[in-house]
Amino acid sequence: MLKGQGNIVVCTWGGGYSDTMKRIWFEPFGKSTGINVSTTSIPDMSKLEVMEKVGNVEWDLVDTEGVQMQIAIKKGLLQPIDYDLIFSIVPKEQIDPKVITKYGIGSVAFSTVIAWNHDLFGAAGPQTWAEWFDTTRFKGRRALYAQPRPSFEIALMAAGVPKDKIYPINIDDAFKALDAIRSKVNLWVEKTSQWAVLMQNGEVDLMGSSLARTLEERNVPARSTFPSTSRSSSSPTGPFRSRRPAGRVSEADRLDDAGGRHAEICLGPAVQRRQHVDLRKHPEGHAGSAARLPGKRRQEHAYR
């Protein structure tokens, strides 16, 4: 059993997502080890780069999305995971080898779904991204995430590219597809916690949003659909100039823990068996700032 003292700072995504992490992972970890875990938000690779340059990194773990991790690796912002330590705590065979990478361990899988206002469109909302962008058939304000994933994939599917032909992504084609739909997006969301309030505040009528965040919308006449879902994952990573070696803090992410597995799947499988989800029937939802993607070519977004 791990024992220690002090504080670990985890930079994660806020809202119900962070609340669930605290309840399932961080608070039990603190009680069993004596090490306090505090959270801050949101993961921003530009901010991490500045902190690295001035030698004052405030985060011990960063809950990076896949593209963010690749950006941070390319810029030398992360330190390798000490797997000798990890496997001395969690047997190697208990961790899916597909989530093990040199700089991070995949911990959370999430999906981007098509969501719409049920009062406006009933059960017959858009079923594909091409339909989602059909402003004649589905009139209303739209919101998408201002990150290359899933915006590249969504734009390409809207342009008619089959899902099994998306990868490897052609960056020129992806930006061209984004340019074609940019005028139809009314709000580019920079913080994932926004998904939980946009529809209930009446700011938008259609969202390409995180499923878990969308489920946080309370008492909202909303529905979502899965056939055109984009799936992603995030990984805890250790900043290069963190106060602690990466393996020394990664034990906070106990993938072998039954509660940890519950935190990862507590919403997904229960609703993924249904093609449509009426958010009013799920009152107990849980869960870096980005450039305006359309029309702007930035090196940090050109992932392979």
N, C-alpha and C positions, 0 to 999 in steps of 0.2 A: 504494500500500500504506500502510495506517495504521501510524503509529509513535508511541510515547508512553511514559509511565512512570506509576507509581502503582498504585492498586488500585480496582477497581469491585466494589461489594457488590450482589449479586443476591439478593433474597428470593424463594425458590421453595419447592417442596413436599416436599423431602427424599426419603430412600430411594433406590430404584433409578431413579426419575424424575430426581432431581438428579444421580446418578452418570452417567446417560446424557448429560445436558446437558453435564456437565463433560468427558466423553470426546469428544463429537462437536463441541461448540461452544466451550466456555470454554478448555480447555487448548490447542487449536490456535490460538485467538485470542490467547492470552497469548504463545505461542511466536512468532507472526508479528508481533505489535505491541509486545511488551515490557510490555504492560499486564496486570497480574494480575487475575484474576476470582475472588473468593471468594463463597461462598453461605451463606445463612442461611435459616431457615424458622420459621414458615409465614406466608404472606401473610395479614395480619389488618388490616382497614381501621380497626378501633377503635384498634389500636396505632399505625397510621400517623397517625390523626387526633391522637392525643396527642403524637406526635413533632412533628407540624406545629405544634401550638399552643405547645410549649415551644421551638420553633426548633432542634431537634436531631434531624434526620432521618438515620438511620443507613443507609438503603437508597438506592442509585442507580437500580436497576431493581426493579420489583415484577411478578412473574408473576401477574397478576390473572385470575381467572375473569370471565366476561362480566358477571354481576350485580355482582361486586365493583367492576369498573371503572365501572359506571354509578353505584354508590353514591359512589365516590371523586370522580367528576366532579361529581356533585350537591353534594358538600361542599367543592368547590374544592381537592381534595388533589393533583391532577395538573397537570402542565404540558404544553402542546401539543408534539407531536413536530416537530422541525425537519426537514421533508421535503426542503428544499433540500440539506441535508447528506446525508440518507439517499440521495437519488437521485444525488448526486455519487459515492457509493460503490457503490450497487446500482442499475443501470438500472431506471427505473420500470416498463418493460414486463416485467421479470422477477419482479415481485411481483403476485400476484393482487389486483386492485382491491377484491375483496370483503372482504379482510382489512385493508384500510387504513382507519383511523379517525383522527380528530383527535388522540386521546390515546394510541393504542396500535396495534400491528401484530400481528394474529393470527399465532400461531406454532405452536401445538399443538392438534390436534383430538383429542378423547377421547370415549369412550362409556361409558355406564352399562349394564351387562348384568345379566340374571338369572343368578345363580350358586347352585349347590346341592351338597350333599355326595352324591357318587355312591354311597357305601356305604349311605346311607339310602334314596335314591330311584332308584338306577340311572340308566338313560338317560331314563327317563320323568319327568324333573323338570318343574317348572312352566314353561309356555310363554308365559303372559301374566301381567301384574301382578295380575289378579283371581285367578288360580290361585296366584300367589306368596303372596297374603294368605289363602288357603284353609287355615286352621289345622286343619281336620278331615282333609283329604286329605293335606296336607304338614305333619306335626307336627315342630316343632323351633324353635330360637331364630333370630330374624331381626335383620338389621342394615341400616340405611339411612343415607344421608349427611344430616347436619344442616344442609343448605343449601336455599334455596328452589328452586334448580335442582340436581338433577332431581326433588326431592321433590314439588313441585307437580305436575309432569307425571305422575309415577308414581301419585300419589294419584288424579288425575283419570282416568287410564286404568283404574285399579283400580275406579273408580266407574262405568265403562262408557262414558266419553267417547271417541269415536273419535279416533285420532291426528291426523287431518286437521281436527279440530274443537277441538283444544286451544287454539290461538291465535286471537285475543288472549285471554290468560288472564283470567278473572274472579276477582279476588282473594278475594271472599267465597266463591265456589264452591270455590276451591282450599283455603282453610282448613277449610271444611266437610268436604271430602273427606279432609283430613289428620286431622281430629278422628275421622272414622269408622274410621280404621285405626291410630290412635296406640297403642292398647292391644295391638296385635299386633306392634309393633316392640320388641324387647328391648334394642337398643343403637342409639343415635344417634351415628354416627361423626363426630368433629370434625376428625380429621387423616387425610388420604387415605392416608398411609403405613400406617395401621392395617389397610387391606384386605389387605395382604400377609401378615398373621400371624393374623388372627382365626380362620380356619377351621383352620389347622394347629395352633393352640393349643386347638382344641375349644371356643372361646367361642360360635360360632354355627354353624348348619347351612345357612342360606340368606342370601344377600347381594344387595342391589341395589348393585353395586359397579363401580368403574372397571375396565375390561377389562385395561389394562396392569398395574394394581396387583394384580388377581386372578391374573394370570399369574406374579406374583412368589411366590405360594404354592408352596412347594417340596414335592414328594413328598406331595401332598395328593390324595385321591380326590375331585376336584371336576370339575364340568362347568358350562358356561354356554351361554346361547342368545341369539340376536340379534334375533328378530322384533320384540320390544318395546323395542329399544335406544333410549335417550335420548342424543343427541349434543350435545356442547358444545365450547367452545374457550377458550383462554386467550391473553392478550396481554401482552407486556412493556410496562410503563408507567413513566413517570418522575415521582416525587413532586415536588410544587410547590417545596418548599424543599430539594430535593436539592442536593448540592454542585456538580452539573453540569447544564447544560441537557439536556433529554430527548434531543435528537438527538445530543448529544455522547457519549452512552453506548449508544444503541440500536444502534450498529454491532456490539456484542457479539452481536446476534441477526442473523447473516448469512443471510438467507433465500435468497440466491442461491447459497450454498455447497452443493456436492454432499453434503457430510457433514451439513449442516443438514437437507437434504431427507430424508436417511437417518434422522436422529434423529426426524423427525416421523412417519415411516411404518414404522419398523423392525419393529413388531409388527402394526400394523393390517391392511394388505392381505393379509398372509400367512395370517391366520386368518379374516378376514372372508368369505372365499370358502366357508367351511364354516358350516353352520347351528349345529353344536355344536362345542365345543372341550373336549377332555379335557386338563386342565391338566397331567397327569402327562407328556404328550408334549411339553411346552414347558418344559424345565428352565432355559432362558436368558431369564427374564423381565426386563422393565425397567419401567420404568414404562409465611381467618381463622376462627379459632375461631368457632363459630356458636351461635346460641340454639337451644334445644330447640323446633323449629318447631311441632309440633302444638299447637293451641289458643292459641298466643301470636301476637298481631298486633303486628308491629313495623314502624315506618315504613320502616326500611332494607330490609325484605324485600318491600315492596309495589312491585315493579317493573312497568312497563307493557310 
